[in-house]
Amino acid sequence: MPVSAVVRVTRTVPAAADHVWQVLTDWSAQSDWIPLTRVRTTGDGLGHEVGGRIEAWTGVGRVGFLDTMVVTAWEPPRRCEVMHTGRLVRGPGLFAVTALGERHAVVTWEERLDLPLGRLGRAGWPLVRPLVRAGLGLALRRFEAYAVRRLPAA
């Protein structure tokens, strides 16, 4: 039976929630702010509906892993849930956007990972978790700067 490991990071972004949502769910543009990751949609559409498919390759060159996902909830401009279906990364994940007035929004990125490798995965998680959390935190810091750069001129 898989063991869920939860990682959750949040970041306040100085932009309207609608703008944050649009930038956050531009899947292929995630390659610009998620470190060492290339993202694309697969199949028909832009991945902006339940059943949409997304792939993310994380690594350097040929060394890395493929993270395949299926959109399981699509509630713009507030929430998107995915199910990770890859060989290494499995389990549900979500992006949520919460408006803080008209000019700020909180982004929440949460992953509920089914740990691979049985006992070894469970034993190693306390060592790996801070690295995963740091990686997601770095990505959200980069996302904030990316989203602000894409604000329409006033």
N, C-alpha and C positions, 0 to 999 in steps of 0.2 A: 504494500500500500504506500503511495507516495506521501512524502512529508512536505507540508507547506512551510515555506520560509518567507516571511513578509519583509519587504523593504519599501519604505515610504519616504518621499522627500517633497518639500513644498518650497515655493518661491513666489514672492510678490513681484509683479511686473508692472512698471509704471505706464500702463496702456489700458484702453477700454477692453472689456471682456470679449466683445465680438472680434476685435482685432487679434487679441491673444489666441482665441480659438482658431481663427482662420490660419494664422501662422503656425500654430502648434500642429494642426491636422493637415498641413501640406506635407504629405509623407515624404516625397522625394527631396524636399528642402531640409528634412531632418538631417540629411547628410552634411549640411553646413554647420550644425551645432552639436550633434552627438559625436563625441570623439571616436575616431577610428571606425566609423560606421557608414555604410552606404545603404540607403533605403529606397525601395521602389514598390509600386503596386504590381500585382500580377492579375491576370484575367481581365475581364471587362471592367470598365469604370475607374474611378479614382480612389476606391477604397472608402468612400464616404457613405456607406450603407451597411446594414447588417448583412453579413456574408462576404463583404469585401475582403480581399486577400492582400497581405503585405509581406514583403521579405526584407530582412535586414542582415547584411553581412558585416560582422564585427571582427576586425583583425588587421593584420598588416600583410599585404600580398596574399599568398595562398594559405598563410597560417592564421586561422581564426575559426569562426563558426557561423552557420546560417541559422537565423531565427525566423521561422515562418509563423505567421499570425493570421487569424480570421477575426474580423470585426463581429462582436457578439451583441453590442449595444451601441446605438448611435443617437445621441440626444443633443444636437447642436443648440446653442453654443455652450453647453455645460459639461457633457460627459461622453466619453468614448471608452468602451471596454473591448478588450481583445482576448482571445485565447491563443497562447503560444503553443505551437504544435510541432516544434522542431525536435531533433534528437537530443539536444543538450538542454535547451530552455523550453520548459513546459509549465503550463498553468495560466491563470488569469492575470491580466494587467489592466490598468486604467489610467486615463488622463482625465482630470476634472478641472474646470475653470469656474471660479467663484468671483463674481464682481464685488469690488470694494469701491462703491461709488461709481462715478462715470469715467475715472481716469486711472484706475488701478484694478488689478485682478490677481487672485492667488491661483497658481497652477499647482496641482497635486499630481504626482506620478507615483503610482503604487504597483508593485509586482508581488504576486503570491506564487512563488516558484515551487514546483515539485522537485525536490532535490534529487539529482541523479546519483548513481553509484552506491545506493544502499547505505550501509553503515559508514562507509568511507565518506560519502557526501554529508551525512549527519555530523560526523566527527569534524570534518573540515569546514562546515558552515560558519562556526564562530570566527574562524580565521579569514574566510572569504567575505563574509557579510560587510565588514567595514570597507573593503575595497569596492564592492558592488555599490554600497551607499555613496561612497566618495565619487564613483563614476557617474551615478545618476545626479548627484549634487552638482558636479562639474558641468554636466550636460545642461541642467536647468540654469546655471549661471550664464552659460554661453547662449542659451535660448533667450534669456532676458535681454542681453545685448543685441542679439539678432532681431528680436521682435521690435525693440525700440528703433533700430536702424531702419526698419520697414514701415515705420509710422508715416502716414501721409503728411505732406508738408502743410503747416498751419496757414 
